[in-house]
Amino acid sequence: METYTLSDIVAEPALLWTPVHSAAQLPDNQDGLLAPVTATQESALLLRIQAAADFYTLNATLLNSPPAVEVDIFLDPYVFNVIPRSLLPIGIYLSFVVIASLFLSRAVARWLHNIGEKAGEKKEN
């Protein structure tokens, strides 16, 4: 795993034709990339991952040149350093379901308890 800044990619010609370049959206004016980053500008860090499959097979050709492994990376900011932003709606939904099920289970338990008491009173009479 290697990381690159936009200025690294512009400065190193070998990186310009790698898959890192296809993911980068370089502006037309590349002189601005080499300027120092101020606090108001956003920074970008590009990541290149090289991986190979870890397996064993009797096929010698496949062992000598394993296929490329596709990697999906999701970079998601955290909300209050607790939960990823993409999981926040799911967390809210699950919290709602838990709270609603607690109230519903209490109501069902009371209803069943009342049915049991009424059945017990009928047996005694």
Backbone as CSV, one residue per row, in Angstrom:
resi,resn,N_x,N_y,N_z,CA_x,CA_y,CA_z,C_x,C_y,C_z
1,MET,0.841,-1.156,0.000,0.000,0.000,0.000,0.897,1.234,0.000
2,GLU,0.629,2.119,-0.902,1.419,3.336,-1.010,0.479,4.527,-1.118
3,THR,0.887,5.638,-0.528,0.093,6.854,-0.632,0.890,7.908,-1.383
4,TYR,0.163,8.740,-2.131,0.779,9.801,-2.913,-0.044,11.070,-2.772
5,THR,0.644,12.189,-2.787,-0.053,13.470,-2.873,-0.152,13.837,-4.349
6,LEU,-0.972,14.820,-4.646,-1.108,15.241,-6.045,0.206,15.779,-6.597
7,SER,0.978,16.462,-5.769,2.266,16.982,-6.247,3.245,15.844,-6.530
8,ASP,3.159,14.735,-5.787,4.009,13.573,-6.070,3.700,12.997,-7.446
9,ILE,2.435,12.940,-7.790,2.032,12.370,-9.072,2.492,13.259,-10.219
10,VAL,2.359,14.563,-10.042,2.797,15.481,-11.089,4.313,15.439,-11.231
11,ALA,5.036,15.322,-10.122,6.494,15.355,-10.153,7.108,14.063,-10.695
12,GLU,6.421,12.935,-10.532,6.978,11.650,-10.931,6.271,11.141,-12.191
13,PRO,6.909,11.193,-13.340,6.259,10.807,-14.597,5.796,9.352,-14.614
14,ALA,6.474,8.469,-13.901,6.086,7.061,-13.903,4.703,6.853,-13.289
15,LEU,4.313,7.730,-12.389,3.001,7.591,-11.745,1.855,8.112,-12.605
16,LEU,2.176,8.898,-13.612,1.113,9.511,-14.408,0.286,8.496,-15.182
17,TRP,0.808,7.313,-15.443,0.069,6.335,-16.231,-0.318,5.116,-15.414
18,THR,-0.283,5.208,-14.131,-0.695,4.108,-13.272,-2.183,4.229,-12.973
19,PRO,-2.780,3.208,-12.383,-4.187,3.305,-12.003,-4.464,4.445,-11.028
20,VAL,-3.422,4.917,-10.325,-3.611,6.046,-9.420,-4.067,7.266,-10.209
21,HIS,-3.488,7.452,-11.404,-3.838,8.609,-12.234,-5.292,8.560,-12.674
22,SER,-5.809,7.379,-12.974,-7.187,7.294,-13.433,-8.169,7.678,-12.330
23,ALA,-7.787,7.487,-11.089,-8.672,7.849,-9.978,-8.557,9.319,-9.613
24,ALA,-7.445,9.943,-9.984,-7.229,11.345,-9.618,-7.920,12.249,-10.615
25,GLN,-8.476,13.314,-10.111,-9.074,14.320,-10.976,-8.175,15.545,-10.906
26,LEU,-7.149,15.515,-11.725,-6.168,16.591,-11.709,-6.733,17.811,-12.429
27,PRO,-6.555,18.999,-11.885,-7.033,20.201,-12.569,-6.175,20.503,-13.797
28,ASP,-6.725,21.336,-14.703,-5.985,21.716,-15.903,-4.730,22.509,-15.558
29,ASN,-4.814,23.356,-14.551,-3.689,24.173,-14.134,-2.912,23.408,-13.060
30,GLN,-1.897,22.666,-13.472,-1.156,21.837,-12.538,-0.101,22.616,-11.770
31,ASP,0.121,23.880,-12.126,1.070,24.699,-11.369,0.554,24.937,-9.953
32,GLY,-0.758,24.989,-9.793,-1.352,25.209,-8.478,-1.163,24.030,-7.547
33,LEU,-0.896,22.850,-8.125,-0.694,21.666,-7.284,0.620,21.719,-6.519
34,LEU,1.602,22.370,-7.095,2.913,22.421,-6.470,3.025,23.515,-5.428
35,ALA,2.031,24.389,-5.372,2.048,25.470,-4.383,1.739,24.895,-3.013
36,PRO,2.223,25.519,-1.935,1.919,25.021,-0.598,0.417,25.097,-0.310
37,VAL,-0.045,24.133,0.444,-1.467,24.051,0.783,-1.751,24.963,1.961
38,THR,-2.767,25.792,1.831,-3.174,26.657,2.936,-4.273,25.980,3.732
39,ALA,-4.631,26.570,4.838,-5.644,25.973,5.714,-7.018,25.950,5.061
40,THR,-7.285,26.843,4.109,-8.604,26.894,3.490,-8.742,25.904,2.341
41,GLN,-7.625,25.389,1.814,-7.685,24.429,0.720,-7.896,23.023,1.268
42,GLU,-8.534,22.198,0.435,-8.687,20.801,0.816,-7.446,20.038,0.380
43,SER,-7.091,19.029,1.114,-5.954,18.209,0.725,-6.460,16.901,0.144
44,ALA,-5.654,16.294,-0.685,-6.010,15.023,-1.295,-4.824,14.081,-1.149
45,LEU,-5.111,12.872,-0.790,-4.093,11.841,-0.660,-4.577,10.647,-1.464
46,LEU,-3.761,10.197,-2.394,-4.134,9.086,-3.256,-3.473,7.818,-2.743
47,LEU,-4.195,6.726,-2.834,-3.749,5.457,-2.285,-3.654,4.431,-3.402
48,ARG,-2.526,3.730,-3.469,-2.372,2.632,-4.426,-2.163,1.353,-3.628
49,ILE,-2.981,0.377,-3.930,-2.899,-0.911,-3.248,-2.518,-1.961,-4.274
50,GLN,-1.492,-2.705,-3.975,-1.098,-3.825,-4.819,-1.268,-5.078,-3.979
51,ALA,-2.107,-5.991,-4.453,-2.395,-7.201,-3.698,-2.436,-8.392,-4.640
52,ALA,-2.211,-9.557,-4.098,-2.303,-10.800,-4.858,-3.130,-11.785,-4.051
53,ALA,-3.770,-12.678,-4.752,-4.592,-13.683,-4.083,-3.697,-14.634,-3.301
54,ASP,-4.152,-15.060,-2.144,-3.414,-15.997,-1.305,-4.140,-17.343,-1.371
55,PHE,-3.622,-18.255,-2.181,-4.274,-19.545,-2.354,-3.237,-20.562,-2.809
56,TYR,-3.643,-21.809,-2.817,-2.790,-22.873,-3.320,-3.583,-23.680,-4.329
57,THR,-2.953,-24.003,-5.434,-3.603,-24.802,-6.467,-2.555,-25.697,-7.125
58,LEU,-3.011,-26.740,-7.760,-2.099,-27.625,-8.482,-1.741,-27.065,-9.850
59,ASN,-2.412,-26.008,-10.274,-2.129,-25.357,-11.544,-0.894,-24.471,-11.367
60,ALA,0.239,-24.898,-11.918,1.506,-24.173,-11.740,1.468,-22.797,-12.376
61,THR,0.785,-22.669,-13.491,0.694,-21.369,-14.163,-0.014,-20.358,-13.279
62,LEU,-1.078,-20.796,-12.648,-1.832,-19.906,-11.766,-1.036,-19.549,-10.521
63,LEU,-0.230,-20.472,-10.030,0.608,-20.174,-8.862,1.710,-19.183,-9.205
64,ASN,2.272,-19.277,-10.398,3.355,-18.373,-10.790,2.864,-16.962,-11.082
65,SER,1.665,-16.833,-11.587,1.126,-15.498,-11.873,-0.326,-15.438,-11.399
66,PRO,-0.519,-15.185,-10.114,-1.889,-15.128,-9.583,-2.647,-13.938,-10.150
67,PRO,-3.963,-14.064,-10.218,-4.760,-12.957,-10.765,-4.778,-11.759,-9.813
68,ALA,-5.057,-10.617,-10.395,-5.145,-9.396,-9.585,-6.372,-9.477,-8.672
69,VAL,-6.258,-8.826,-7.547,-7.350,-8.795,-6.577,-7.948,-7.399,-6.576
70,GLU,-9.246,-7.315,-6.794,-9.906,-6.012,-6.772,-10.212,-5.628,-5.334
71,VAL,-9.999,-4.358,-5.027,-10.187,-3.870,-3.665,-11.129,-2.684,-3.698
72,ASP,-12.107,-2.694,-2.823,-12.986,-1.539,-2.645,-12.627,-0.893,-1.315
73,ILE,-12.369,0.389,-1.361,-12.044,1.124,-0.142,-13.083,2.216,0.029
74,PHE,-13.668,2.249,1.200,-14.647,3.278,1.511,-14.072,4.157,2.608
75,LEU,-13.863,5.401,2.296,-13.365,6.355,3.272,-14.558,7.181,3.720
76,ASP,-14.949,6.993,4.940,-16.165,7.609,5.445,-15.828,8.377,6.721
77,PRO,-16.143,9.662,6.778,-15.865,10.420,8.000,-16.765,9.972,9.148
78,TYR,-16.229,10.098,10.351,-16.976,9.709,11.544,-17.750,10.896,12.102
79,VAL,-18.894,10.600,12.702,-19.700,11.611,13.374,-19.370,11.509,14.857
80,PHE,-18.848,12.562,15.422,-18.425,12.619,16.831,-17.422,11.523,17.170
81,ASN,-16.629,11.081,16.200,-15.632,10.015,16.375,-16.226,8.741,16.955
82,VAL,-17.490,8.474,16.632,-18.159,7.298,17.169,-18.653,6.376,16.064
83,ILE,-19.389,6.926,15.097,-20.038,6.099,14.082,-19.777,6.710,12.696
84,PRO,-19.497,5.880,11.703,-19.313,6.413,10.350,-20.587,7.077,9.839
85,ARG,-20.423,8.124,9.065,-21.571,8.900,8.590,-22.529,8.041,7.773
86,SER,-22.027,7.088,6.997,-22.902,6.254,6.179,-23.728,5.288,7.021
87,LEU,-23.261,4.971,8.224,-24.010,4.057,9.092,-24.965,4.778,10.033
88,LEU,-24.930,6.085,10.055,-25.789,6.846,10.967,-27.279,6.580,10.731
89,PRO,-27.789,6.602,9.487,-29.211,6.304,9.304,-29.588,4.896,9.757
90,ILE,-28.706,3.933,9.550,-28.981,2.567,9.991,-29.008,2.506,11.511
91,GLY,-28.090,3.208,12.162,-28.081,3.249,13.625,-29.340,3.880,14.189
92,ILE,-29.806,4.950,13.559,-31.045,5.599,14.016,-32.226,4.657,13.817
93,TYR,-32.281,3.990,12.669,-33.369,3.052,12.396,-33.367,1.906,13.410
94,LEU,-32.192,1.329,13.669,-32.119,0.224,14.633,-32.493,0.682,16.038
95,SER,-32.100,1.882,16.418,-32.493,2.415,17.728,-34.004,2.552,17.816
96,PHE,-34.626,3.043,16.754,-36.082,3.170,16.723,-36.742,1.797,16.846
97,VAL,-36.233,0.809,16.132,-36.797,-0.540,16.183,-36.655,-1.126,17.582
98,VAL,-35.522,-0.933,18.225,-35.304,-1.467,19.578,-36.265,-0.823,20.565
99,ILE,-36.383,0.498,20.514,-37.282,1.192,21.449,-38.733,0.795,21.196
100,ALA,-39.135,0.731,19.929,-40.508,0.336,19.609,-40.790,-1.096,20.038
101,SER,-39.824,-1.988,19.861,-40.037,-3.385,20.262,-40.119,-3.519,21.778
102,LEU,-39.406,-2.680,22.535,-39.522,-2.716,23.992,-40.942,-2.352,24.427
103,PHE,-41.484,-1.266,23.877,-42.840,-0.863,24.229,-43.858,-1.906,23.774
104,LEU,-43.673,-2.457,22.581,-44.603,-3.462,22.074,-44.538,-4.737,22.911
105,SER,-43.354,-5.150,23.315,-43.233,-6.375,24.119,-43.858,-6.185,25.496
106,ARG,-43.736,-4.992,26.087,-44.403,-4.736,27.367,-45.913,-4.814,27.223
107,ALA,-46.442,-4.237,26.146,-47.891,-4.267,25.923,-48.374,-5.697,25.718
108,VAL,-47.640,-6.483,24.948,-48.017,-7.881,24.718,-47.911,-8.673,26.012
109,ALA,-46.883,-8.433,26.820,-46.726,-9.143,28.094,-47.877,-8.812,29.039
110,ARG,-48.275,-7.537,29.126,-49.427,-7.162,29.970,-50.707,-7.820,29.477
111,TRP,-50.891,-7.820,28.168,-52.093,-8.414,27.586,-52.154,-9.911,27.893
112,LEU,-51.030,-10.619,27.731,-51.002,-12.051,28.042,-51.181,-12.302,29.529
113,HIS,-50.615,-11.428,30.361,-50.785,-11.575,31.803,-52.246,-11.398,32.193
114,ASN,-52.918,-10.399,31.617,-54.342,-10.189,31.897,-55.179,-11.366,31.435
115,ILE,-54.866,-11.944,30.280,-55.603,-13.121,29.810,-55.400,-14.277,30.778
116,GLY,-54.167,-14.454,31.266,-53.894,-15.532,32.226,-54.625,-15.326,33.532
117,GLU,-54.716,-14.092,34.031,-55.444,-13.815,35.274,-56.933,-14.077,35.115
118,LYS,-57.514,-13.669,33.973,-58.931,-13.895,33.723,-59.230,-15.375,33.607
119,ALA,-58.345,-16.136,32.980,-58.544,-17.583,32.873,-58.450,-18.226,34.242
120,GLY,-57.567,-17.736,35.101,-57.427,-18.274,36.465,-58.638,-17.965,37.304
121,GLU,-59.234,-16.774,37.129,-60.436,-16.416,37.885,-61.616,-17.260,37.460
122,LYS,-61.734,-17.590,36.172,-62.840,-18.408,35.685,-62.745,-19.821,36.230
123,LYS,-61.516,-20.367,36.402,-61.334,-21.713,36.939,-61.742,-21.776,38.402
124,GLU,-61.450,-20.692,39.154,-61.785,-20.668,40.568,-63.283,-20.588,40.785
125,ASN,-64.023,-19.936,39.898,-65.479,-19.795,40.060,-66.157,-21.017,39.607
